[in-house]
Amino acid sequence: MQDTDKEIYTPLNLRTIRELKAGNSVFLSGVVYTARDQAHKRLYALIQRGRKLPFTLEGQVIFYCGPTPAPKGKTVGACGPTTSSRMDKFTPLLLKQGLKGMIGKGKRSREVVQAIKRYKGVYFLAPAGAGAYLSRHVRRAEIIAYADLGPEAIYRLEVKGFPLIVGIDSHGKNIYSGRG
């Protein structure tokens, strides 16, 4: 590990989040939840109707990922990030409900950057095209909601040393624009 690398753990707390700066390399350990487009749509609808979610958002991290089936002897198949901007319309409400981190790839909308800053969250980038490599950092995987969505179901992943880069920090600093 280099001096700029940080080991962090879930659930994320405000102290950890405030210390992260755009461009930092981090190694995340703990629990993350996968959720893609259709799962986000369902979570959003539950929140709007005042219903209970399948997991608590407080301090949690959502990985924009749909893992492939696990090969024999493996915990999970490839689990690379999907394009984050597809979740932008849902993200501010999830952050308002206590979500603290997101893992994906690509730029985020201005509204999401503002919501990250307002609700003190963080957006992590996972290396694209490295799903098989990332799966080596998954220790356990189980579907916890929306099994009917197949690979887009919500999985609870236990990760160790999951390699990420801080794309947008809690101050709104963004590696894509350099601004907050």
Beta strands, then each sheet from edge to edge (+ up, - down):
strand 1: 5-9
strand 2: 25-34
strand 3: 61-63
strand 4: 101-104
strand 5: 122-125
strand 6: 138-145
strand 7: 154-168
sheet 1: 1+ 2+ 3+ 4+ 5+ 7- 6+
end
